[in-house]
Amino acid sequence: MTLPIHAVLADLLAALQDGSNAVLIAPPGAGKTTAVAPALLDQPWCDGQVLLLSPRRIAARAAAERIAEMGRETVGRTIGYATRMDARHGPETRVLVLTEGIFRNRIIADPELSGVSAVLFDEVHERSLDSDFGLALALEAQAAFRPDLRLVAMSATLDGERFAALMGDAPTIASEGRSHPLTLRHIGRDATLRIEDDMARAVRRVLSDEPAGDILAFLPGVREIERTAECLEGLSLAILPLHGQLDPAQQRAALRPDPQGRRKLVLATSIAETSLTIDGIRIVIDSGLARRARFDIAAGTSRLVTERASQAAATQRAGRAARQGAGVAYRLWEEAATGGMARFDPPEISDTDLAPLLLDCAAWGESDPQRLAWLDPPPAPALAEARSRLTRMGALDAGGGLTEHGHSIAGLPLPPAIAHMVIAGAETGQAALAAELAMLLSERGLGGRDVDLSQRHARWMREKGQRADAARAIARRWAKQAAEGKAGTHSATITEDRSVAIARLIATAFPDRVARRRSGSGEEWQSVGGRGYRLDPASPLASSQWLAIADVQGAAGGARILSAVPMNEALIDAWIADHGNTRRTARYDASNDRVEAMRERRLGSIILSRAPDPEGGDSAALLVEAVRDSGLAVLPWTDGDRHLRARAAFAGIEVLDDDALLANLEDWLPPLLSGRRRFSDIPNGALGQALLNLIDWDQRQTLDRLAPAEYRTPAGSNHVIDYAAEAGPTVTARVQAFFGLDQHPVVGSGAVPLVLSLASPAGRPIQTTRDLPAFWRGSWADVVKEMRGRYPKHPWPDAPWEAAATLRTKAADARRSGN
């Protein structure tokens, strides 16, 4: 069969003859996945295997079967494949199709890639972490050990220039491909319907509008696929699901024509976007939705989110309809909305858990993943969080290298936390059970969807079928690998109840997810790590007091528990004994002006018990910190203290201003707080004395000269000068005290006039002035008329600047003069 890719194969082979790397761009249906790898086998430089990397298991298996079929041989001989759950290859295999994760493990175990002549990275535009990482490792291996190794990046929608630059300015070869007519029909979305109901509506319309051709419908996830199938029950067509949780036989059935000749409807996730040709498909219905994992750094968990697909994904999906002939794609959105979709899917490395990457890099010998060759380097914050988690797990040492435990974890093809659980299980004689749990947690759908993980485990152990059998076989291999060199003689642990053992292992994998019920209904749970979780109150687990949570889904604060197992009283008591701690806490309670010290028994963020701790806490330090947080206003200042600080501010002595006092808090405040739990316990006068102690002798002289505390009137009375008054330094006194004064009093280096608040003999305000001579000669005459009538016993001279100052009545002055 002649494929469009054959037109450029000679150019590709020439590029690989002259150099080590190449970039191949070929549209869907051009034949790059099936034709390129076999074409390399007879090249003079190709004396080993050609590895063809595929982003998904189903695509890897289908590609190998198709290549073998084109070569008229059985898969497993010259052409083979290797996926996590299924493999067919042997000593004669020259083209091995494998998933990106399998390749990652292989190159880390054998950096020289012994016996491999070329590695083809298919569908690299999807930018999975395993693909980006595998390419980075292959480029480093090529530079260090294998300059003869050929590397090819292949895709239909590829940023060729960036990949070419990353691969040492590799030549780019482009294929025109085969073009079949494709009609796009935007039919919109009914926002009042669930997506599965709207998809069912679209399917019925297509069956009415398109009399022939099989249909491929894209939905975001398995649940939507199942519900759509339920909505379409009774229609006279073969309805087949296609997703990663199916047995290989079920997946093959979706790819092939219906054996009974019926019209076929394939309900698929994004697994069918690329690398697959589904025979007979002429019509695509695209929901425009995709489900992707997003990593929450704060919570340390990944969550699946449903969001709009990218323009590139929509193009790939639509192209499925025109791979074998003219096709039509129905889109459940308005045409104008396409422009609002992201152009490409974001690279997985930008928003994923980087703990597996960091662990693999350490196994590779590189403690800093950012030093590898990336199109987009891993984000530093996510790396830091992953490094912290792996260090706490005991997988990394202080320098970022693998510990002995880390080597054991890295040797298992599992996420670090789950591998840690398997190794820990092997050390207590529970390798088999731990490995089985690892399979349940890493392979969705096994044992059903029961939230109780022990029930799922029991159900899976009874399941029949190729997928269940393959999963159990893999779990046995993991258990054997983990148990090598481990004693496993802890009989007390081995004989414990299986559900208790499961809970212990899950708590070992996810210690931060041990959680206690905090609502009577069992709906709300608080975890050791501080995060809140939610559980369906109808779940049998809702009556438990404690859970070991294995899997969650959703945003922080309201994540839903997907799988967990109860922790009984004996187990949680033992867990608390091993992992709990006693914490003494103390805090300042501003509402009661008191330091409260408590003694808490805790399991992480969960407070198990709390009681007063009379001797706990450094109360002086906490009070000082309260001043630092809330400001100086919390201190019990007296009027005299405030007056002193106002004088200092006026005189320009900065040592008593807010900034200086706060900056030097440790120098003057702690001695006042020693042995005290309240600010109100500070003795009267102690704060003022502390302030004075901060002023040296020269500053005191300056203070008294520029900002005297009081003003002495001509009558001999002393009055406090209010330096904090809004109008400026102010003195309040009876007007008669200023008689005989014909020059306005001043303070400060700049001769600032005192604000005189002049009062009547009864203390009522008469006048405020900054110019006493002007007042005497001005409005005084009007004041005198009123005052003589109101206070006739007191002197009211017409020329007060010439009169004697007095605070007595006229009669009293006369008696004093007579005496």
Backbone hydrogen bonds, N-H to C=O, Kabsch-Sander energy under -0.5 kcal/mol:
donor,donor_aa,acceptor,acceptor_aa,energy
3,L,1,M,-0.5
5,I,30,A,-2.3
6,H,3,L,-1.9
7,A,4,P,-1.5
8,V,5,I,-1.6
9,L,5,I,-0.7
10,A,6,H,-0.5
12,L,8,V,-2.2
13,L,9,L,-3.0
14,A,10,A,-2.2
15,A,11,D,-2.2
16,L,12,L,-2.1
17,Q,13,L,-1.4
18,D,14,A,-2.1
19,G,15,A,-2.0
22,A,151,L,-1.8
23,V,171,P,-2.4
24,L,153,A,-3.0
25,I,23,V,-0.5
25,I,173,I,-2.9
26,A,24,L,-0.6
26,A,155,S,-2.3
30,A,27,P,-1.9
35,A,31,G,-2.6
36,V,32,K,-1.3
39,A,35,A,-1.3
40,L,36,V,-0.9
40,L,37,A,-1.2
41,L,37,A,-0.5
41,L,38,P,-1.0
43,Q,40,L,-1.8
46,C,43,Q,-1.6
47,D,45,W,-1.1
49,Q,115,G,-3.2
50,V,94,R,-3.4
51,L,49,Q,-0.5
51,L,118,A,-2.8
52,L,50,V,-0.6
52,L,96,L,-2.3
53,L,51,L,-0.6
53,L,120,L,-3.3
54,S,98,L,-2.3
60,A,56,R,-2.3
61,R,57,R,-2.8
62,A,58,I,-2.4
63,A,59,A,-2.6
64,A,60,A,-2.3
65,E,61,R,-2.4
66,R,62,A,-2.3
67,I,63,A,-2.7
68,A,64,A,-2.5
69,E,65,E,-2.3
70,M,66,R,-2.4
71,G,67,I,-1.5
72,R,69,E,-1.2
73,E,68,A,-2.4
76,G,79,I,-4.2
77,R,74,T,-1.3
77,R,79,I,-0.6
80,G,78,T,-0.5
80,G,95,V,-2.8
81,Y,88,R,-2.1
82,A,97,V,-2.3
83,T,86,D,-3.0
88,R,81,Y,-2.6
93,T,90,G,-1.6
94,R,78,T,-2.5
95,V,78,T,-2.5
96,L,50,V,-2.4
96,L,94,R,-0.6
97,V,80,G,-2.9
97,V,95,V,-0.6
98,L,52,L,-2.2
98,L,96,L,-0.6
99,T,82,A,-1.3
100,E,54,S,-1.1
103,F,99,T,-2.0
104,R,100,E,-2.3
105,N,101,G,-2.0
106,R,102,I,-2.1
107,I,103,F,-2.8
108,I,104,R,-1.8
109,A,105,N,-1.9
110,D,106,R,-2.0
113,L,110,D,-2.2
116,V,113,L,-2.0
117,S,49,Q,-2.9
118,A,49,Q,-1.4
119,V,150,R,-2.5
120,L,51,L,-3.4
121,F,119,V,-0.6
121,F,152,V,-3.3
122,D,53,L,-1.6
122,D,120,L,-0.9
124,V,121,F,-0.6
124,V,154,M,-2.1
126,E,123,E,-1.7
127,R,124,V,-1.6
132,D,128,S,-2.5
133,F,129,L,-2.9
134,G,130,D,-2.6
135,L,131,S,-2.3
136,A,132,D,-2.0
137,L,133,F,-2.6
138,A,134,G,-2.5
139,L,135,L,-2.5
140,E,136,A,-1.8
141,A,137,L,-2.9
142,Q,138,A,-2.6
143,A,139,L,-2.0
144,A,140,E,-2.2
145,F,141,A,-3.2
146,R,141,A,-2.2
149,L,146,R,-1.8
150,R,117,S,-2.3
151,L,20,S,-2.2
152,V,119,V,-2.2
153,A,22,A,-2.0
154,M,121,F,-3.1
154,M,152,V,-0.5
155,S,24,L,-1.7
158,L,156,A,-0.5
160,G,158,L,-2.0
163,F,159,D,-1.9
164,A,160,G,-2.8
165,A,161,E,-2.3
166,L,162,R,-2.3
167,M,163,F,-1.9
168,G,165,A,-1.3
169,D,164,A,-1.1
170,A,164,A,-1.9
173,I,23,V,-3.3
173,I,171,P,-0.5
175,S,25,I,-3.1
180,H,178,R,-0.6
183,T,327,G,-2.2
185,R,329,A,-3.0
187,I,185,R,-0.8
187,I,331,R,-2.5
188,G,331,R,-0.8
188,G,333,W,-1.0
191,A,189,R,-0.9
193,L,190,D,-2.0
198,D,194,R,-2.5
199,M,195,I,-2.6
200,A,196,E,-2.0
201,R,197,D,-2.0
202,A,198,D,-2.1
203,V,199,M,-2.5
204,R,200,A,-2.1
205,R,201,R,-1.8
206,V,202,A,-2.5
207,L,203,V,-2.6
208,S,204,R,-1.3
209,D,205,R,-2.8
210,E,206,V,-3.5
214,D,280,G,-1.9
215,I,264,K,-3.0
216,L,283,I,-2.7
217,A,266,V,-3.2
218,F,285,I,-2.8
219,L,217,A,-0.5
219,L,268,A,-2.9
225,I,221,G,-1.7
226,E,222,V,-2.7
227,R,223,R,-2.4
228,T,224,E,-2.3
229,A,225,I,-2.3
230,E,226,E,-1.9
231,C,227,R,-2.1
232,L,228,T,-1.2
233,E,230,E,-1.2
235,L,232,L,-1.8
237,L,235,L,-1.8
238,A,263,R,-2.7
239,I,237,L,-0.6
240,L,238,A,-0.6
240,L,265,L,-3.0
242,L,267,L,-2.0
246,L,243,H,-1.2
251,Q,247,D,-2.1
252,R,248,P,-2.7
253,A,249,A,-1.9
254,A,250,Q,-1.3
255,L,251,Q,-1.1
256,R,252,R,-1.3
261,G,258,D,-2.2
265,L,238,A,-3.4
266,V,215,I,-3.1
267,L,240,L,-2.6
267,L,265,L,-0.6
268,A,217,A,-3.1
268,A,266,V,-0.7
269,T,242,L,-1.6
272,A,269,T,-1.7
273,E,270,S,-2.0
278,I,276,L,-0.6
279,D,255,L,-1.6
279,D,277,T,-0.8
281,I,278,I,-1.8
282,R,214,D,-2.2
283,I,214,D,-1.8
284,V,328,V,-2.2
285,I,216,L,-2.5
286,D,284,V,-0.5
286,D,330,Y,-2.9
287,S,218,F,-1.5
287,S,285,I,-0.6
290,A,307,E,-2.9
292,R,290,A,-0.5
292,R,305,V,-2.5
294,R,303,R,-3.0
295,F,351,D,-0.6
296,D,301,T,-3.3
297,I,295,F,-0.8
300,G,296,D,-2.1
301,T,296,D,-1.1
303,R,294,R,-2.8
305,V,292,R,-3.0
307,E,290,A,-2.8
307,E,305,V,-0.6
309,A,288,G,-2.3
311,Q,342,A,-3.6
312,A,343,R,-1.8
314,A,310,S,-2.4
315,T,311,Q,-2.2
316,Q,312,A,-2.3
317,R,313,A,-2.7
318,A,314,A,-2.5
319,G,315,T,-2.1
320,R,316,Q,-0.8
320,R,317,R,-1.2
321,A,318,A,-1.8
322,A,319,G,-1.1
323,R,320,R,-0.7
327,G,181,P,-2.6
328,V,282,R,-2.1
329,A,183,T,-3.3
330,Y,284,V,-3.5
331,R,185,R,-3.1
332,L,286,D,-2.5
333,W,331,R,-1.3
337,A,334,E,-1.4
338,T,335,E,-1.5
339,G,336,A,-0.7
340,G,337,A,-1.1
341,M,338,T,-1.7
348,E,127,R,-2.4
350,S,347,P,-1.8
351,D,348,E,-1.7
352,T,349,I,-0.5
358,L,354,L,-2.8
359,L,355,A,-2.4
360,D,356,P,-2.5
361,C,357,L,-2.6
362,A,358,L,-2.1
363,A,359,L,-2.1
364,W,360,D,-1.9
365,G,361,C,-1.3
366,E,361,C,-3.1
367,S,365,G,-0.6
371,R,368,D,-2.1
372,L,369,P,-2.0
374,W,372,L,-0.8
383,L,379,P,-1.8
384,A,380,A,-2.6
385,E,381,P,-2.2
386,A,382,A,-2.2
387,R,383,L,-2.8
388,S,384,A,-2.2
389,R,385,E,-2.1
390,L,386,A,-2.5
391,T,387,R,-2.1
392,R,388,S,-2.2
393,M,389,R,-1.6
394,G,390,L,-0.6
394,G,391,T,-1.0
395,A,390,L,-2.5
396,L,390,L,-1.0
397,D,401,G,-2.7
400,G,397,D,-2.0
403,T,395,A,-2.2
407,H,403,T,-2.4
408,S,404,E,-1.7
409,I,405,H,-2.3
410,A,406,G,-3.1
411,G,407,H,-1.4
412,L,409,I,-1.7
414,L,412,L,-2.4
419,A,415,P,-2.7
420,H,416,P,-2.7
421,M,417,A,-1.5
422,V,418,I,-1.9
423,I,419,A,-2.5
424,A,420,H,-2.5
425,G,421,M,-2.6
426,A,422,V,-2.2
427,E,423,I,-1.6
428,T,424,A,-0.6
428,T,425,G,-0.9
429,G,426,A,-1.3
430,Q,425,G,-3.8
434,A,430,Q,-2.6
435,A,431,A,-2.5
436,E,432,A,-2.2
437,L,433,L,-2.3
438,A,434,A,-2.2
439,M,435,A,-2.0
440,L,436,E,-2.2
441,L,437,L,-2.3
442,S,438,A,-1.4
443,E,439,M,-1.6
444,R,442,S,-0.5
446,L,443,E,-1.2
448,G,445,G,-1.8
453,L,451,V,-0.8
453,L,564,A,-2.9
455,Q,452,D,-0.6
456,R,452,D,-1.9
457,H,453,L,-2.5
458,A,454,S,-2.1
459,R,455,Q,-2.3
460,W,456,R,-2.7
461,M,457,H,-2.1
462,R,458,A,-0.8
462,R,459,R,-0.8
463,E,459,R,-0.8
463,E,460,W,-0.8
469,D,465,G,-2.6
470,A,466,Q,-2.7
471,A,467,R,-2.3
472,R,468,A,-2.0
473,A,469,D,-2.1
474,I,470,A,-2.2
475,A,471,A,-2.4
476,R,472,R,-2.0
477,R,473,A,-1.7
478,W,474,I,-2.5
479,A,475,A,-2.6
480,K,476,R,-2.3
481,Q,477,R,-2.5
482,A,478,W,-2.9
483,A,479,A,-2.1
484,E,480,K,-0.9
484,E,481,Q,-0.6
486,K,483,A,-2.3
491,S,489,T,-1.8
493,T,490,H,-0.7
494,I,490,H,-2.0
495,T,491,S,-2.1
496,E,493,T,-1.0
501,A,497,D,-2.5
502,I,498,R,-2.6
503,A,499,S,-2.1
504,R,500,V,-2.4
505,L,501,A,-2.2
506,I,502,I,-2.6
507,A,503,A,-2.4
508,T,504,R,-1.6
509,A,505,L,-2.1
510,F,506,I,-2.8
513,R,510,F,-1.9
514,V,511,P,-1.1
515,A,547,L,-2.7
516,R,526,Q,-2.8
517,R,545,Q,-2.3
518,R,524,E,-2.7
519,S,524,E,-0.7
522,G,519,S,-1.3
525,W,533,Y,-2.4
526,Q,516,R,-2.6
527,S,531,R,-2.2
528,V,514,V,-2.6
529,G,512,D,-2.5
530,G,527,S,-1.5
533,Y,525,W,-2.4
534,R,559,A,-2.9
535,L,523,E,-2.2
539,S,536,D,-2.6
542,A,539,S,-1.9
543,S,540,P,-1.0
544,S,541,L,-1.9
547,L,515,A,-2.5
548,A,565,V,-2.8
549,I,513,R,-1.0
549,I,547,L,-0.7
550,A,563,S,-2.3
551,D,563,S,-1.8
553,Q,560,R,-2.2
558,G,555,A,-1.7
559,A,532,G,-0.8
560,R,553,Q,-3.6
561,I,534,R,-2.8
562,L,551,D,-2.6
562,L,560,R,-0.6
563,S,551,D,-1.7
564,A,451,V,-2.8
565,V,548,A,-1.6
567,M,546,W,-1.9
568,N,566,P,-0.6
572,I,568,N,-2.7
573,D,569,E,-2.3
574,A,570,A,-2.0
575,W,571,L,-2.6
576,I,572,I,-2.7
577,A,573,D,-2.3
578,D,574,A,-1.7
579,H,575,W,-2.7
580,G,576,I,-3.0
581,N,602,R,-2.5
583,R,581,N,-0.5
583,R,600,E,-3.3
585,T,583,R,-0.6
585,T,598,M,-2.9
587,R,596,E,-2.0
589,D,587,R,-0.6
589,D,594,R,-3.2
590,A,588,Y,-0.8
592,N,589,D,-0.6
593,D,589,D,-0.8
594,R,589,D,-1.6
595,V,677,R,-1.6
596,E,587,R,-3.2
596,E,594,R,-0.6
597,A,595,V,-0.6
598,M,585,T,-4.0
599,R,611,A,-3.4
600,E,583,R,-3.4
600,E,598,M,-0.6
601,R,609,S,-2.2
602,R,581,N,-3.3
602,R,600,E,-0.6
603,L,606,I,-2.6
605,S,528,V,-2.7
606,I,603,L,-2.1
607,I,605,S,-0.6
608,L,601,R,-3.0
608,L,606,I,-0.7
609,S,601,R,-1.4
611,A,599,R,-1.8
613,D,597,A,-2.6
616,G,613,D,-1.7
619,S,617,G,-1.2
622,L,618,D,-2.2
623,L,619,S,-2.5
624,V,620,A,-2.4
625,E,621,A,-2.3
626,A,622,L,-2.0
627,V,623,L,-1.9
628,R,624,V,-2.1
629,D,625,E,-2.4
630,S,626,A,-3.0
631,G,627,V,-2.4
634,V,631,G,-1.3
635,L,632,L,-1.9
637,W,635,L,-2.0
642,R,638,T,-2.2
643,H,639,D,-2.4
644,L,640,G,-2.2
645,R,641,D,-2.1
646,A,642,R,-2.4
647,R,643,H,-2.4
648,A,644,L,-2.3
649,A,645,R,-2.3
650,F,646,A,-2.2
651,A,647,R,-2.3
652,G,648,A,-0.5
652,G,649,A,-0.9
653,I,648,A,-2.8
654,E,652,G,-1.0
656,L,653,I,-1.0
657,D,654,E,-1.9
661,L,657,D,-2.6
662,L,658,D,-2.6
663,A,659,D,-2.3
664,N,660,A,-1.9
665,L,662,L,-1.2
667,D,664,N,-1.7
668,W,664,N,-0.9
668,W,665,L,-0.7
669,L,665,L,-2.4
672,L,669,L,-1.7
673,L,669,L,-0.8
673,L,670,P,-1.4
674,S,670,P,-1.0
676,R,673,L,-2.5
681,D,678,R,-0.7
682,I,679,F,-2.0
686,A,683,P,-1.9
687,L,683,P,-0.5
689,Q,685,G,-2.2
690,A,686,A,-2.1
691,L,687,L,-2.1
692,L,688,G,-2.3
693,N,689,Q,-2.2
694,L,690,A,-0.6
694,L,691,L,-1.2
695,I,692,L,-1.5
696,D,694,L,-0.5
700,R,696,D,-2.1
701,Q,697,W,-2.0
702,T,698,D,-2.2
703,L,699,Q,-2.7
704,D,700,R,-2.6
705,R,701,Q,-1.9
706,L,702,T,-3.0
707,A,703,L,-2.4
711,Y,719,H,-2.8
713,T,711,Y,-0.6
713,T,717,S,-2.9
715,A,737,A,-1.1
716,G,713,T,-2.3
719,H,711,Y,-2.1
721,I,709,A,-2.2
722,D,720,V,-0.6
722,D,730,T,-3.0
723,Y,721,I,-1.1
725,A,722,D,-0.9
728,G,725,A,-1.1
730,T,722,D,-1.5
731,V,755,V,-2.8
733,A,731,V,-0.5
733,A,757,S,-1.8
735,V,759,A,-2.6
737,A,734,R,-1.4
738,F,735,V,-1.9
739,F,736,Q,-1.2
740,G,800,P,-2.8
741,L,738,F,-1.9
742,D,740,G,-0.6
747,V,752,V,-2.4
748,G,706,L,-0.9
751,A,748,G,-1.4
752,V,747,V,-3.1
754,L,745,P,-2.3
755,V,729,P,-3.3
756,L,754,L,-0.8
756,L,769,T,-2.4
757,S,731,V,-3.3
757,S,755,V,-0.7
758,L,756,L,-1.0
758,L,767,Q,-2.8
759,A,733,A,-2.0
760,S,764,R,-2.9
763,G,760,S,-2.3
766,I,758,L,-3.4
767,Q,758,L,-1.4
769,T,756,L,-1.9
775,F,771,D,-1.7
776,W,772,L,-2.7
777,R,773,P,-1.9
778,G,775,F,-1.0
780,W,775,F,-1.7
781,A,778,G,-1.0
783,V,779,S,-1.8
784,V,780,W,-2.9
785,K,781,A,-1.4
786,E,782,D,-1.3
787,M,783,V,-2.7
788,R,784,V,-2.8
789,G,785,K,-0.9
790,R,786,E,-1.6
791,Y,787,M,-3.7
794,H,791,Y,-1.5
802,E,799,A,-2.2
803,A,799,A,-0.5
803,A,800,P,-0.9
806,T,736,Q,-1.4
810,K,793,K,-3.5
813,D,809,T,-2.2
814,A,810,K,-2.2
815,R,811,A,-2.6
816,R,812,A,-2.3
817,S,813,D,-2.3
818,G,814,A,-2.8
819,N,815,R,-2.2
